[in-house]
């Protein structure tokens, strides 16, 4: 076989003129539609209009033009099937050997902030996916191209042998089905949101590969980094890497954890993360002051960690950052002096991420977690406590400074693996207990880490105290105020202990389990 006729219809016309000019020079007859046909003719590429093939005009503003037996018979006919061949001959139909199609820009359309529902629907392609699927199904005989990156491969093979290899056609067909599946998934997601069904009976998601990773969590595991279409500018998938080697699987997870925490704060904040948990969080009048607090929270654990800032990193802060080994520093930007200082460290990765603010942290999205044989989906935890809704349950009310520290600790403990306890003082964490099987164990770790800094600190707990023993431990360490969800059948026991030691305690009514 050889490629003699090609059907070309593309929304993204990058490279299409040169590609079709080469096809024409190789003796391939080109059929085209609408704007693509107009462009090719304008550029002097011989082209046959689709209406000349179907004998039917393009109608309904171009909605109906390729949905015709003259097109799909030429795509779907099994060339070595005698009955198919007989029918093609009797009906005077010709084969189509190559299809080059990319689809209406649905993703780009719905990404526009002021897009109307009608405009979105109008940009759902029908004829394009139909042609792609027909050609991909019949890839034993038909070549199909949906990605301009494959133009050169197809041309090379046609020059060499007049046709593409079956191996290439299989690969191109597989890409088509991935492409149309992703296209439909995006439409499905849009329609689910429009109709208020974010968790429908079938949950279909699509992601685009950013890069292959050297390995996964461990060297024997394969891994890759993917991005959700239309991901926001303040997400890790939209980061611009300014310096350093490629990100690893663990880097990506830790950096994302740091990013989610730092977006909780409106004031200058810096977060240091190790193994998905914060080892130090600080806020201050400047990023320099915030980093000092985050570092002093745990000077040991920050080594080899991830640091995220919600302000531009300046030279003074960079001079502090360069003094220890860090895997990643991510921020909305870096001054030229800061970049000059930090790029002297060969292995540090510098990531620039869009505007980081607490507002973005409160935008609801959905979290997908895979399990063996399936997945679970939930809304992201974007709850933000309203200070006016806190319930003071003890005799003593928190002081103004204690309340400030309680709210700070509550923002942090939300992002610590459960069971979680955070101690805070002077706008910084002083102790973090994460991922323990019981709350007393988490509190013990946090208090031991804080040492003398526990005296006068506040304690934040991601869930209620099942009994009063955690508060007993906190009181003996010198903690003066506690924030927790409440809701235990033994709340009164904890309240009694707090009152005995003069601890101020507030209930949020909301828990923040994080597994």
C-alpha positions in Angstrom: 0.0 0.0 0.0 0.9 3.6 -0.3 -0.5 6.9 1.0 -2.3 8.6 -1.9 -5.1 10.7 -0.3 -5.0 12.7 3.0 -7.8 14.4 4.8 -6.6 17.5 6.7 -8.6 19.6 9.1 -6.9 21.3 12.0 -7.8 24.1 14.5 -4.1 24.5 15.5 -2.5 25.2 12.2 1.1 25.4 13.4 3.3 23.6 10.9 0.4 22.4 8.7 1.3 24.4 5.6 4.8 23.0 5.4 3.6 19.5 6.2 1.0 19.5 3.5 3.3 21.1 1.0 5.7 18.1 1.6 2.8 15.7 1.2 1.8 17.2 -2.0 5.4 17.1 -3.4 5.3 13.3 -2.6 2.2 12.9 -4.7 -0.4 12.8 -1.9 -3.8 14.3 -2.8 -5.0 16.6 0.0 -8.7 17.0 1.0 -9.5 19.8 3.4 -12.2 21.7 5.2 -13.1 25.3 6.1 -10.3 27.4 7.4 -7.7 24.8 6.8 -8.6 24.5 3.1 -8.6 28.3 2.7 -5.2 28.6 4.3 -3.6 25.8 2.2 -5.0 27.3 -1.0 -3.7 30.8 0.0 -0.3 29.3 0.5 -0.3 27.6 -2.9 -0.8 24.1 -1.7 -3.1 22.1 -4.0 -6.2 21.2 -2.1 -9.6 19.6 -2.8 -12.6 21.0 -0.8 -14.5 18.5 1.3 -17.8 19.4 -0.5 -16.1 18.2 -3.8 -15.7 14.8 -2.1 -19.1 14.5 -0.4 -21.1 16.2 -3.1 -22.8 18.0 -0.2 -22.2 21.6 1.0 -20.8 22.4 4.4 -23.9 23.4 6.4 -25.1 24.7 9.8 -22.1 27.0 10.2 -19.7 24.1 9.5 -21.3 21.8 12.1 -22.0 19.3 9.4 -19.3 18.8 6.7 -17.3 15.6 7.3 -20.1 13.5 8.8 -20.8 11.7 5.4 -20.4 8.2 4.0 -18.0 9.4 1.4 -15.6 10.3 4.2 -16.1 7.5 6.7 -16.3 4.7 4.1 -12.9 5.9 2.9 -11.6 5.7 6.4 -13.3 2.5 7.7 -13.2 0.2 4.7 -11.1 -2.9 5.3 -8.8 -2.9 2.3 -8.4 -6.7 2.1 -12.1 -7.4 2.6 -13.6 -8.3 -0.8 -17.1 -7.2 0.1 -15.9 -3.8 1.4 -13.9 -3.4 -1.8 -16.9 -4.3 -4.0 -19.1 -1.7 -2.1 -16.5 1.0 -2.5 -16.3 0.4 -6.2 -20.1 0.2 -6.8 -20.7 3.4 -4.9 -17.8 5.2 -6.6 -16.0 5.9 -3.3 -12.3 6.4 -2.8 -10.1 5.4 0.2 -8.6 8.0 2.5 -5.1 6.8 3.6 -4.1 9.6 6.0 -6.0 11.7 8.5 -4.5 14.8 10.0 -6.9 16.4 12.6 -6.7 18.3 15.8 -9.8 19.4 17.6 -11.7 22.6 18.4 -9.9 24.4 21.3 -12.3 23.4 24.1 -9.7 23.7 26.9 -8.6 27.1 25.7 -12.2 28.3 25.4 -13.3 27.3 29.0 -10.0 28.7 30.4 -11.2 32.2 29.5 -12.5 34.0 32.6 -15.6 35.4 30.9 -16.5 32.4 28.7 -20.2 31.8 28.3 -21.9 28.4 28.4 -23.0 28.8 24.8 -19.4 29.5 23.6 -18.1 26.5 25.5 -20.7 24.2 24.0 -20.0 25.6 20.5 -16.4 24.6 20.9 -17.1 20.9 21.4 -15.8 19.2 18.3 -17.9 16.4 16.7 -16.6 15.7 13.2 -13.0 15.8 14.3 -13.2 13.1 17.0 -15.4 11.0 14.7 -12.8 11.1 11.9 -10.0 10.4 14.4 -11.7 7.4 15.9 -12.6 6.0 12.5 -9.1 6.3 11.2 -7.6 5.0 14.5 -9.9 2.0 14.5 -8.8 1.1 11.0 -5.1 1.8 11.7 -4.2 -1.5 9.9 -4.7 0.5 6.7 -5.0 4.2 7.7 -2.4 6.6 9.3 -3.8 9.1 11.7 -2.0 12.2 13.1 -3.3 14.3 16.0 0.0 15.7 17.2 2.1 18.1 15.1 5.2 16.5 16.7 4.5 13.4 14.5 4.6 15.3 11.2 8.3 14.7 10.6 8.1 10.9 11.4 5.2 10.4 9.0 7.0 12.4 6.2 10.2 10.4 6.7 8.4 7.1 6.4 6.4 8.1 3.3 9.6 9.3 1.7 11.3 6.0 2.5 8.6 3.6 1.5 5.5 5.4 0.4 3.6 4.5 3.6 4.0 4.4 7.3 4.9 1.2 9.1 2.2 -0.8 11.0 4.2 -0.1 14.2 4.0 3.6 13.6 0.3 3.4 12.8 -0.4 1.5 16.0 1.5 4.1 18.0 -0.4 7.0 16.3 -3.7 5.3 16.8 -3.0 4.8 20.5 -2.2 8.5 20.8 -5.5 9.3 19.1 -7.5 7.3 21.6 -5.7 8.9 24.5 -6.3 12.3 22.9 -10.0 11.9 22.3 -10.5 10.3 25.8 -8.8 13.3 27.4 -10.9 15.7 25.3 -14.1 14.0 26.3 -13.0 13.9 30.0 -12.5 17.6 30.0 -15.9 18.2 28.5 -17.4 15.7 31.0 -15.7 17.6 33.9 -17.0 20.9 32.6 -20.5 19.7 32.3 -20.4 18.1 35.7 -19.5 21.4 37.2 -22.1 23.3 35.3 -24.8 20.9 36.4 -23.6 20.7 40.0 -22.5 17.1 39.9 -18.8 17.2 41.0 -19.0 13.5 42.1 -21.0 11.8 39.3 -21.7 8.1 38.7 -18.5 7.9 36.6 -15.5 10.0 37.5 -13.2 10.5 34.5 -10.0 12.6 34.8 -7.2 13.4 32.4 -3.7 14.7 32.9 -0.9 15.8 30.6 2.6 14.5 31.2 5.1 17.1 32.2 8.1 14.9 32.4 9.4 11.4 33.2 11.0 11.1 36.6 14.3 9.2 37.2 12.3 6.9 39.6 9.5 7.0 42.1 9.5 7.0 45.9 12.3 4.4 45.7 14.7 3.6 42.8 12.9 0.4 41.8 9.7 2.2 41.1 8.9 3.9 37.7 7.3 7.4 37.9 6.2 10.4 35.9 4.9 13.9 36.6 1.6 14.9 35.2 -0.4 18.2 35.1 -4.2 18.6 35.1 -5.4 20.7 32.2 -6.2 24.3 33.2 -4.2 24.0 36.4 -4.0 27.3 38.3 -0.8 29.5 38.1 -0.2 29.0 41.8 0.2 25.3 41.6 3.4 23.2 41.4 2.5 22.0 37.9 2.8 25.6 36.7 6.1 26.3 38.4 9.1 27.7 36.4 12.3 26.0 37.4 15.1 28.7 37.4 18.0 26.5 38.5 19.0 23.0 39.6 18.6 19.4 38.5 15.2 17.8 37.7 12.7 17.3 40.4 12.3 13.9 41.9 9.1 12.1 42.9 9.7 12.9 46.6 10.7 16.5 45.8 7.4 17.0 44.1 5.3 15.6 46.9 7.2 17.6 49.6 7.2 20.8 47.5 3.4 20.5 47.1 3.0 20.0 50.8 5.1 23.2 51.5 3.1 25.1 48.9 -0.3 24.3 50.4 0.9 25.4 53.9 2.4 28.7 52.8 -0.7 29.6 50.9 -2.6 29.7 54.1 -0.9 32.9 55.1 -1.5 36.5 54.0 1.4 37.9 55.9 5.0 37.1 54.9 5.5 33.4 55.7 8.1 30.7 55.2 7.6 26.9 55.5 10.1 24.2 55.8 9.0 20.6 55.0 10.5 17.2 55.4 8.7 14.0 54.3 5.4 15.8 53.7 5.2 17.4 57.2 6.3 20.9 58.2 9.4 21.0 60.4 9.3 24.7 60.7 6.8 27.5 59.9 7.3 31.2 60.6 5.6 34.5 59.8 7.1 37.9 60.2 7.3 41.5 58.9 9.5 40.3 56.0 10.5 37.1 54.3 13.8 37.4 56.0 12.3 37.4 59.4 9.8 34.7 58.5 12.7 32.4 57.3 14.7 33.0 60.5 11.7 31.8 62.5 11.1 28.8 60.3 14.8 27.8 60.5 15.0 28.3 64.3 11.8 26.2 64.8 13.9 23.1 64.0 17.5 23.8 62.7 18.2 20.0 62.5 15.2 18.8 60.4 15.3 21.6 57.9 18.6 20.2 56.5 17.9 18.6 53.2 14.3 19.9 53.2 12.0 22.0 51.0 11.5 25.7 51.8 8.5 27.7 50.5 8.0 31.4 50.8 5.0 33.5 49.9 7.1 36.6 49.1 9.9 37.3 46.7 13.2 36.1 48.1 15.7 38.9 48.5 19.5 38.8 48.8 19.5 38.9 52.7 17.3 35.8 52.8 19.3 34.1 50.1 22.4 34.5 52.1 20.8 32.6 55.0 19.4 29.9 52.6 22.8 29.2 51.1 24.3 28.3 54.5 22.5 24.9 54.6 21.7 22.1 52.2 18.2 22.5 50.8 16.6 20.5 48.0 14.2 23.2 46.8 13.4 26.8 47.4 10.1 27.9 45.9 8.7 31.4 45.9 6.7 33.9 43.8 10.1 35.2 42.6 13.7 35.9 43.4 15.6 39.2 43.1 18.6 39.2 40.7 21.0 39.3 43.7 19.2 36.3 45.3 19.5 34.3 42.1 23.2 35.1 41.8 23.8 33.9 45.4 21.7 30.8 45.3 22.8 29.5 41.8 26.3 29.2 43.2 24.9 26.0 44.8 24.8 23.5 42.0 22.2 21.1 43.3 19.6 23.5 44.8 16.4 23.8 42.8 14.8 27.2 42.5 11.1 27.2 41.6 9.1 30.3 40.7 5.4 29.9 41.3 2.6 32.4 40.6 1.1 34.8 43.2 0.8 32.9 46.5 -2.0 34.1 48.7 -4.3 32.6 51.3 -7.2 33.3 48.9 -5.9 30.6 46.5 -5.6 28.1 49.3 -9.4 28.3 49.9 -10.5 27.5 46.3 -12.3 24.2 46.4 -10.9 21.4 44.2 -11.0 17.6 44.4 -8.3 15.3 45.7 -7.9 11.9 44.0 -6.2 9.2 46.0 -5.5 5.8 44.3 -6.1 2.6 46.2 -5.5 -0.9 44.9 -8.3 -1.5 42.4 -9.8 1.9 42.5 -9.6 5.4 44.0 -11.3 7.7 46.5 -12.2 11.3 45.7 -12.9 14.1 48.1 -13.1 17.9 48.2 -9.9 19.5 49.2 -9.8 20.7 52.8 -10.1 24.5 52.2 -11.9 25.3 55.5 -10.7 28.5 57.1 -11.7 29.1 60.7 -13.6 32.3 61.5 -12.3 33.7 64.8 -15.8 35.0 65.6 -17.1 31.4 65.5 -14.6 30.0 68.0 -16.2 28.7 71.2 -14.3 29.5 74.4 -15.1 26.6 76.7 -12.9 27.4 79.7 -13.1 29.9 82.5 -10.2 31.8 81.2 -10.4 33.4 77.7 -7.3 33.5 75.5 -5.3 36.8 75.5 -5.0 38.7 72.3 -1.6 37.3 71.6 -2.7 33.8 72.6 -5.6 34.0 70.1 -3.2 35.2 67.4 -0.9 32.1 68.1 -3.9 29.8 68.3 -5.0 30.8 64.8 -1.5 30.5 63.5 -1.2 27.0 65.0 -4.6 26.0 63.6 -3.5 26.9 60.0 -0.4 24.7 60.4 -1.9 21.7 62.1 -4.4 21.4 59.3 -1.5 20.3 57.0 0.3 17.9 59.5 -0.2 14.2 59.1 -2.7 12.8 61.7 -2.6 12.3 64.6 -1.2 15.9 64.7 -0.1 18.3 67.5 1.5 21.7 66.8 3.0 24.0 69.4 3.5 27.6 68.5 4.8 30.8 70.1 6.0 34.2 68.7 4.6 33.5 65.2 6.5 30.3 64.7 6.2 26.6 65.3 8.2 25.3 68.3 7.1 21.7 68.2 5.4 19.4 65.7 4.1 15.9 66.5 3.0 14.1 63.3 1.5 10.8 62.1 1.2 9.1 65.5 -1.1 6.3 66.3 -2.4 8.1 69.4 -2.8 11.8 70.3 -0.7 11.5 73.5 2.2 10.2 71.4 1.9 13.2 69.0 1.8 15.6 71.9 4.8 14.0 73.6 6.9 14.4 70.4 5.9 18.0 70.0 6.6 18.9 73.6 9.9 17.1 73.7 11.0 18.9 70.5 9.9 22.3 71.9 11.8 21.8 75.2 11.8 25.1 77.2 10.0 26.8 74.3 6.9 24.9 75.3 6.5 27.2 78.3 4.0 29.9 77.3 3.3 28.3 73.9 -0.1 27.3 72.5 -1.1 23.8 71.4 -3.2 23.0 68.3 -4.7 19.6 67.8 -6.2 18.5 64.5 -8.9 16.4 66.2 -10.5 16.3 69.7 -8.9 14.8 72.8 -10.5 11.5 73.6 -9.6 12.1 77.3 -7.8 14.6 79.5 -4.3 13.0 79.4 -3.0 15.1 76.6 -4.0 18.3 78.4 -2.4 17.0 81.6 0.9 16.6 79.6 0.5 20.1 78.0 -0.2 21.8 81.3 2.9 20.3 82.9 5.0 21.6 79.9 3.8 25.1 80.6 1.3 25.5 77.6 -1.1 28.3 78.2 -3.8 27.9 75.5 -5.3 25.2 73.3 -7.3 25.1 70.1 -9.0 21.9 69.1 -12.2 20.8 67.3 -14.1 19.5 70.4 -16.9 17.0 70.0 -15.5 14.2 72.3 -17.9 12.4 74.7 -15.2 13.3 77.3 -14.9 17.0 76.4 -15.9 17.9 80.0 -12.9 16.0 81.3 -10.5 18.0 79.1 -12.3 21.3 80.0 -12.0 20.4 83.7 -8.2 19.8 83.4 -7.8 23.0 81.5 -9.6 25.0 84.1 -7.5 23.3 86.9 -4.3 24.6 85.3 -5.7 28.0 84.1 -5.4 27.0 80.4 -7.6 28.8 77.9 -9.2 26.5 75.4 -11.3 27.1 72.3 -13.3 24.7 70.1 -13.4 25.2 66.4 -16.2 22.6 65.7 -14.1 21.4 62.7 -11.5 18.7 62.6 -8.6 18.5 60.1 -7.6 14.8 59.8 -4.9 14.3 57.1 -3.9 10.8 56.2 
